[in-house]
Amino acid sequence: MADILTTKARGSIAKTRAGSIDEIQPVRLGLVCNDNALSRQAGLYQQQFGFERLRIPPGSGFYLLYSIQGLALCQHGASPIWVDFVAGAMGHRRRFGGGRGQPLARAMGMKPGFNPAICDATAGLGRDGFVLASLGSRVTLCERSPVLAALLADGLQRAALDAEISDWVAQNLKLESTDSSDWLDAVDEAQRPDVVYMDPMYPPGKSKVLVKKEIRALQQLLGPDRDSSRLLEIARQTAQRRVVVKRPKRADWLAGEKPSTSIESKKTRYDVYVTL
Ligand SMILES: C[S@@+](CC[C@H](N)C(=O)[O-])C[C@H]1O[C@@H](n2cnc3c(N)ncnc32)[C@H](O)[C@@H]1O
């Protein structure tokens, strides 16, 4: 796990435009593991991400379950959520998602012979970052929630065991368990990404777009990303070529900032801020 991950599990400072500072406290959950053979790895996740070990699931709310299938985010009455880069929706999107012609790839400025280095500043369940890595870009997945970072670390561990994808996953995907504002602030000049990609959590209820059940669960667990205007500012100062912000199709521009151009798909808009 140490190869895959760099961890800085701590609160993030969100500076609002008005200048006030809020400490964003990471949500930490209890971790259940009833399989003795998996106990050592469960202990590593527990230590690395600061989870409490539970013997049985709590009576209500979210918890993490580590089983032979992997690490899952669970909630009573809902299907478990895990990061599966090998099969399921991700396997399907990798094979049939439209390749470099899909709006996400076009928004990144991918061209024949050019695969931009990308910082996925809001990695979440890693779906967009994984697609971009499968198309040839080197992607740094930055995720500040210890819960999501642990799910990603576990998904990457299982991807590393898959004969079909392990080589390019090892080469193209790196996880940073940290706030991307801090990562972008600290990145070496030579390592500055060509593109910073942002897909912040949109406040629920503002959009009529039907959100997928996973994203609904994340909204419930983490709440909206209130500091994304600040992240956009830092991203625009750091990206060598462009910042791309994913928005629901009819949503306002992030922070009221007009993009250089936008690329639309059925339900989504990618606002592109050229920084060259
Ligand atoms: C809507 S989800 C992203 C979904 C992702 N694009 C995918 O394909 O799975 C937003 C995620 O960004 C993370 N996030 C928001 N602001 C962040 C920041 N400044 N640094 C790191 N992670 C951040 C949140 O914790 C959340 O997990």
The ligand as an SDF file (V2000), in Angstrom:
LIG
                    3D

 27 29  0  0  0  0  0  0  0  0999 V2000
  -18.1180   14.6260   -6.7550 C   0  0  0  0  0  0  0  0  0  0  0  0
  -16.7710   13.7840   -6.0010 S   0  0  0  0  0  0  0  0  0  0  0  0
  -15.7000   13.4820   -7.3890 C   0  0  0  0  0  0  0  0  0  0  0  0
  -16.0960   12.2830   -8.2020 C   0  0  0  0  0  0  0  0  0  0  0  0
  -14.9990   11.8690   -9.1640 C   0  0  0  0  0  0  0  0  0  0  0  0
  -14.8370   12.8170  -10.2470 N   0  0  0  0  0  0  0  0  0  0  0  0
  -15.2200   10.4860   -9.7260 C   0  0  0  0  0  0  0  0  0  0  0  0
  -15.1480   10.3270  -10.9540 O   0  0  0  0  0  0  0  0  0  0  0  0
  -15.4200    9.5410   -8.9230 O   0  0  0  0  0  0  0  0  0  0  0  0
  -15.8860   15.0720   -5.1720 C   0  0  0  0  0  0  0  0  0  0  0  0
  -14.7260   14.5660   -4.3140 C   0  0  0  0  0  0  0  0  0  0  0  0
  -13.7410   15.5960   -4.2310 O   0  0  0  0  0  0  0  0  0  0  0  0
  -13.1640   15.5950   -2.9600 C   0  0  0  0  0  0  0  0  0  0  0  0
  -12.5830   16.9500   -2.7700 N   0  0  0  0  0  0  0  0  0  0  0  0
  -13.2230   18.1360   -2.8090 C   0  0  0  0  0  0  0  0  0  0  0  0
  -12.3810   19.1550   -2.6270 N   0  0  0  0  0  0  0  0  0  0  0  0
  -11.1470   18.6000   -2.4790 C   0  0  0  0  0  0  0  0  0  0  0  0
   -9.8400   19.1420   -2.2580 C   0  0  0  0  0  0  0  0  0  0  0  0
   -9.6440   20.4510   -2.1260 N   0  0  0  0  0  0  0  0  0  0  0  0
   -8.8110   18.2820   -2.1550 N   0  0  0  0  0  0  0  0  0  0  0  0
   -9.0040   16.9340   -2.2710 C   0  0  0  0  0  0  0  0  0  0  0  0
  -10.2120   16.3640   -2.4600 N   0  0  0  0  0  0  0  0  0  0  0  0
  -11.2720   17.1890   -2.5690 C   0  0  0  0  0  0  0  0  0  0  0  0
  -14.3210   15.2780   -2.0320 C   0  0  0  0  0  0  0  0  0  0  0  0
  -13.8440   14.7730   -0.7880 O   0  0  0  0  0  0  0  0  0  0  0  0
  -15.0780   14.2310   -2.8640 C   0  0  0  0  0  0  0  0  0  0  0  0
  -14.6200   12.9400   -2.5620 O   0  0  0  0  0  0  0  0  0  0  0  0
  1  2  1  0
  2  3  1  0
  2 10  1  0
  3  4  1  0
  4  5  1  0
  5  6  1  0
  5  7  1  0
  7  8  2  0
  7  9  1  0
 10 11  1  0
 11 12  1  0
 11 26  1  0
 12 13  1  0
 13 14  1  0
 13 24  1  0
 14 15  1  0
 14 23  1  0
 15 16  2  0
 16 17  1  0
 17 18  1  0
 17 23  2  0
 18 19  1  0
 18 20  2  0
 20 21  1  0
 21 22  2  0
 22 23  1  0
 24 25  1  0
 24 26  1  0
 26 27  1  0
M  CHG  2   2   1   9  -1
M  END
$$$$
